[in-house]
């Protein structure tokens, strides 16, 4: 009886197993998570094409000293300013001018702006601006269309009650600008991205910031030279539900780093991650922070060759910064990531950095900028395409080259760095990337070349190139964070970086935008 029972049990299992296995085979596995698209924004200046802020004074140009009757745009005289950048007095005949909405060629918001202020003085509006009504503390200013700028010129100042707390509010935002500094169209354009990297908003490549007490605050007149206030960057991430990526100034003191991290920990939504990177591209000799690291590295005896000494000094500064972050975030490691960034084209640099002072063990993510790089010089190495040659290429020839060389190079960089990241137990991410077509230096004077590279960025084949490029990133990293450079900027001799060229551009006209939208699903 036991033998028959056992046989029936085995037969029963045999009969039902195919059905169960069939269900397992037919059941769909969960879809992979979507790729993580991050974004770099163009620096906050008066010609910024994104126009992100409701208050245009925050992107206004620094005061330009001028003088009545003197035909000079900038006299070079020193202006008396308070801690927030407001003119406290003017010498006889002295003027102070600032600009907004410069050279946006009619793509700026027009209509009735509201200018709010405190204090006493006299000023003139010109360019695209005209005063329609005025009362103490408030003016109604019409901004018309055109390719010029909005110009505000202080002509006199009461030193005992100088004009201050300037706000130049876009039409329709007067009732809510104190609660939300960001324009609705800006939030709708970029609100879906996974991570916002604030390197350029912080002016990291031009900063001499070192002391926390001197940082920009929401009361600072303009963020043009100082960078955006921390409170505003954190607020943007909280609103858009985007993770935040910060670059710490290379001259920052320990106190600065602690206070910076403390503000992020206290104000950033705890469900969001903060990425911390020491400065930016501290291997690229075009930046002062790299030359600073090289000088200090050589002085410290880290290496004889300046470039290698600079890499190792960067590693030591990263160790210092990470220790301070760990102190501030004690017990909350899930809320922040420690990032080491390095040159994509040279994994030797990455290995040297990670191996110094046991940096890899203190790091969470290794970041590269694996651009689709085609830099066109006037004169180059043997076999390198140069300006006089490339200017006569057809778009077919250009795209054949881009697919054969830059795309292949970038894929190879991704492969090598993923292997290095795996070796050290790190996540590979991209701090920057996208196309890198540039007319180098004097080659920028070659308008035929500049126009060819611009046409390539507007061509549907650039979208195809992007799809291949980002698909390889997916294959290598499983869709890890990739921060595109950048959101909106002009095309011309200085590059073709923007996904869009204008804030009001139809995204359907940008092959790069459409490719990234398809790849990530993050763009509207």
C-alpha positions, 0 to 999 in steps of 0.5 A, spaced: 500 500 500 505 504 501 508 503 495 502 504 491 501 511 495 508 513 493 507 511 486 501 515 485 504 521 489 510 521 484 505 520 478 501 526 481 507 531 481 509 529 474 502 531 471 501 537 475 509 540 474 508 542 467 502 546 468 506 549 474 512 550 470 508 553 464 505 558 469 513 560 471 515 560 463 509 565 461 509 569 467 512 576 465 519 578 469 518 585 472 521 590 467 528 593 469 528 600 472 528 606 467 535 609 466 536 615 471 537 621 467 540 627 470 541 634 468 546 640 468 543 647 468 547 653 464 550 658 469 545 663 472 547 669 468 543 675 464 543 671 458 541 665 461 536 662 456 532 657 461 530 664 465 528 659 471 527 664 476 520 668 477 525 674 480 529 676 474 534 680 479 537 674 481 540 673 474 542 680 473 549 682 471 553 685 477 553 693 477 557 696 471 560 703 473 559 708 469 559 716 469 555 721 466 558 725 460 563 719 459 563 715 453 565 708 456 561 702 458 565 700 464 569 706 467 573 701 472 571 705 478 569 702 484 562 702 487 560 702 494 556 696 495 553 692 501 554 685 503 548 683 499 551 687 493 546 693 493 549 700 491 550 704 498 552 711 495 554 714 488 560 719 487 558 725 483 556 724 476 557 716 477 552 711 475 551 704 476 548 699 471 545 692 471 542 688 465 537 683 465 534 678 459 540 680 455 540 678 447 535 673 448 532 675 441 525 675 443 525 669 446 524 672 453 517 673 457 514 679 455 509 683 458 507 687 465 513 686 470 513 688 477 519 692 480 519 692 488 524 695 492 526 699 499 529 705 500 530 711 496 534 713 490 533 715 482 534 710 476 532 709 469 529 703 465 531 703 458 532 697 452 526 693 452 523 696 459 519 702 459 515 704 466 508 704 466 506 706 473 510 708 479 509 709 487 513 708 493 516 701 493 513 699 486 513 700 479 510 697 473 514 696 468 513 693 461 518 689 457 517 688 450 519 683 445 526 685 441 533 682 441 536 687 446 536 687 453 533 690 460 537 696 462 536 699 469 541 705 471 542 708 478 543 715 477 542 717 485 542 714 491 540 716 498 546 713 503 542 714 509 536 709 506 539 707 499 535 703 494 535 695 496 531 689 496 530 689 488 525 684 485 523 684 478 518 679 478 515 676 471 508 677 469 503 673 473 508 671 479 507 677 484 502 673 488 507 667 489 514 669 488 516 669 496 513 662 496 516 659 490 522 662 486 521 658 480 517 659 474 512 654 472 515 653 465 521 651 468 519 646 473 514 643 467 520 643 462 525 639 467 521 637 473 522 629 471 529 628 471 532 624 476 538 628 479 540 635 478 547 637 478 548 644 480 556 645 478 555 651 474 549 654 478 555 654 484 560 657 479 565 652 481 569 653 475 570 660 477 569 660 484 574 663 490 569 661 495 572 659 502 568 661 508 561 659 509 559 666 512 560 669 505 556 664 501 550 667 497 543 667 500 536 668 498 538 676 500 543 676 495 542 681 489 544 677 484 547 670 483 551 672 477 558 671 480 556 668 487 552 662 485 545 660 487 543 660 494 543 653 497 536 654 500 534 655 493 537 649 490 535 645 495 528 647 494 528 646 487 530 638 488 524 638 493 519 641 489 521 636 483 523 630 487 530 630 484 536 628 487 541 633 488 548 633 486 553 638 489 560 640 487 564 643 493 569 649 492 576 647 492 578 652 497 572 651 502 574 650 509 572 644 514 567 649 517 564 651 510 564 643 508 560 641 515 555 647 514 554 646 507 552 638 508 548 640 515 544 645 511 543 639 505 541 634 511 536 638 514 533 641 508 533 636 503 527 631 503 530 625 507 527 621 501 532 624 496 539 623 495 545 628 496 551 627 491 557 630 494 563 631 489 570 635 490 570 641 485 570 639 478 574 636 473 581 637 477 585 634 472 583 639 466 588 644 466 583 649 463 581 650 470 584 654 476 582 648 481 586 643 477 592 648 477 591 649 484 591 642 486 598 641 482 601 646 485 599 644 492 601 637 490 608 638 488 609 642 494 607 636 498 611 632 495 606 627 492 609 626 485 614 630 481 610 631 475 605 636 476 599 633 473 600 626 477 601 630 484 594 634 482 591 627 481 593 625 488 592 632 492 585 631 489 584 624 492 587 627 499 582 633 499 576 628 497 578 624 503 578 630 507 571 632 505 568 625 505 570 624 513 567 631 514 560 628 510 561 622 514 561 626 521 555 630 519 551 624 516 553 619 522 548 614 521 544 616 515 549 613 509 543 612 505 542 619 504 548 621 501 553 619 496 561 620 496 563 621 489 570 621 485 570 624 478 575 623 473 577 623 466 573 618 462 579 618 456 584 615 461 582 610 466 589 610 469 588 617 472 582 614 476 586 608 478 591 613 481 586 617 485 582 611 487 588 607 490 591 613 494 590 614 501 585 608 500 580 613 497 576 607 494 574 604 501 571 611 502 567 612 496 560 610 493 561 612 486 566 613 480 564 619 476 566 620 468 564 624 463 564 620 457 562 625 451 562 623 444 568 627 443 570 631 436 574 637 437 576 640 431 583 644 431 586 649 426 592 644 426 592 637 429 596 631 430 598 627 423 591 624 421 587 628 425 581 632 422 582 639 422 578 645 421 580 647 413 578 639 412 572 638 416 569 645 414 568 642 407 565 635 409 558 633 408 553 631 414 554 624 411 561 624 412 561 628 419 556 622 421 560 617 418 566 619 422 562 620 429 560 613 428 566 610 427 571 614 432 567 618 437 562 613 438 567 607 439 571 611 443 566 613 448 563 606 448 571 603 450 571 609 455 565 606 458 567 599 458 574 600 461 571 604 467 565 600 468 571 594 469 575 599 474 568 601 478 567 593 479 574 592 481 573 597 487 566 595 488 563 602 486 557 604 482 559 608 475 555 614 474 556 620 469 557 627 471 557 630 464 556 627 457 552 628 451 555 630 444 562 634 444 563 637 437 567 643 438 571 648 434 577 649 438 580 656 439 581 659 433 577 654 429 571 658 432 573 663 427 571 659 421 564 660 420 563 654 415 565 649 420 561 652 426 555 652 422 556 645 420 557 642 427 550 646 429 547 643 423 549 636 425 546 637 432 539 639 429 540 633 424 535 627 426 542 623 425 544 626 432 538 623 435 540 616 432 547 617 435 544 619 442 540 612 442 546 608 440 550 612 445 545 611 451 543 604 449 551 602 450 551 606 457 545 602 459 548 595 457 554 597 461 551 600 467 544 597 467 542 604 466 546 608 472 545 615 473 547 619 467 547 627 467 547 630 460 551 637 459 546 641 459 539 643 459 538 649 454 544 653 451 546 657 445 549 653 439 555 657 436 563 657 436 563 655 444 559 649 443 552 646 442 551 643 449 544 644 450 538 639 449 534 645 447 537 652 444 531 656 447 526 656 453 520 656 448 523 651 443 518 645 441 522 639 443 520 635 437 525 639 433 531 637 437 533 630 436 537 630 442 531 631 446 527 626 443 532 621 444 533 622 451 526 622 452 525 616 449 531 613 453 529 615 459 522 617 459 524 623 464 522 629 459 515 631 458 
